[in-house]
Amino acid sequence: MRRVGVLSFTLQGRQLQLSAFVEAGAPDTDRLFVPFADQTSGKETYGPGRYLDLDRTATSIYLVDFNRAYNPYCAYNSKYDCPYPPRENNLPLAIRAGERAPAVAAH
């Protein structure tokens, strides 16, 4: 993955940021990949973290909607290799939105 930018936002009165990525070596894509972990990771949600996909915009203004957070394929099948969120994408608060921990985790 190749880091292409940082999303800065305010949540629960805190200034936060998440690095956004695209697949390295791939032609320009219209989607940003945003892997993240938070204080629910490993307790209420999948341990290593969850993902967001964002459509790229011409304005570089994005809606970070955690209701769209989803589990990686490896949460359901151990045959998949999934990227872990980088350390800088570990949020210091609980994101209680989006997909929760799968009923049967592969790890």
C-alpha positions, 0 to 999 in steps of 0.5 A: 500500500502507498500512503497518499494523504492524511484525513484530519477530522474532529470526533468527540471533541478531539482532533484526529487523523487517519492515513489514507492509502492506495495499492502500490503499483496500481494505476490511479484509483478512485478509492482510498483505503483507510485501515484503522484500529480503535479502543473497541478492537479485540473487544467489541470489534475484530482484533487487528482493526477494520477498514473504510473505503472512500471515493476520491473527490476533486475537492479533497474533502471527505466524509469519514463515516464510521458507520461504513467500517467493515471487517477484513476478509481475514476476520472470516477466513484464515486463508486470507492475508489482510493488511494491519492498520499502521500504528498512526491509524490506531485511534485513542477512542472507541468507535462504536459504529460499523461492523462488530466482531464476527460471530466466529473469528478466524484468528 
